[in-house]
């Protein structure tokens, strides 16, 4: 059974209301990048990804190492082709740009792809109580 992950942080990039479509692909690509509230999240996620990869290993696992798609600089990346559920005030937004800077909690899972690399999916994006009320990382 997959264990859910929960990460709190500020949205830096979002394609949740208007997802991307790549090339001729018919499936929408929902994308979210957040700056975590606590930098220890990077180490915690990497440990969970490494553990999940070890559990998923088989004698037929690829030997070529392909980079994971979970971090981009100081942001954590979530991607999915299934529309995530937006909660609270996030449901009232009409454009992705309105989500940037919002403090949220993202609930998702770690997925190991066929090539052996990892990605994070998201299922729920909801407003979170902001422990640093008034702090805006985009200002």
LINLIN-V130014 format. One record per backbone hydrogen bond with DSSP energy under -0.5 kcal/mol. NH is the residue of the N-H (numbers start at 0). CO is the residue of the C=O. If there is no record, write none. Layout:
{{NH | CO} {NH | CO}}
This chain:
{{4 | 107} {6 | 105} {8 | 103} {9 | 34} {10 | 101} {11 | 32} {12 | 32} {14 | 30} {19 | 28} {24 | 21} {28 | 19} {29 | 27} {29 | 79} {30 | 14} {31 | 77} {32 | 12} {33 | 75} {34 | 9} {35 | 33} {36 | 7} {40 | 37} {41 | 38} {42 | 38} {43 | 39} {44 | 40} {45 | 41} {46 | 42} {47 | 43} {48 | 44} {49 | 45} {50 | 46} {51 | 47} {52 | 48} {53 | 49} {54 | 50} {55 | 51} {56 | 52} {56 | 53} {60 | 57} {65 | 63} {68 | 117} {71 | 74} {74 | 71} {75 | 33} {76 | 69} {77 | 31} {78 | 119} {79 | 29} {84 | 122} {85 | 83} {86 | 124} {89 | 86} {90 | 87} {91 | 88} {92 | 89} {97 | 94} {98 | 95} {99 | 95} {99 | 96} {100 | 10} {101 | 98} {103 | 8} {103 | 101} {104 | 125} {105 | 6} {106 | 123} {107 | 4} {108 | 120} {110 | 118} {112 | 110} {112 | 116} {115 | 112} {118 | 110} {119 | 68} {120 | 108} {122 | 106} {123 | 106} {124 | 84} {125 | 104} {127 | 102} {130 | 128} {132 | 129} {134 | 131} {136 | 134} {138 | 135}}
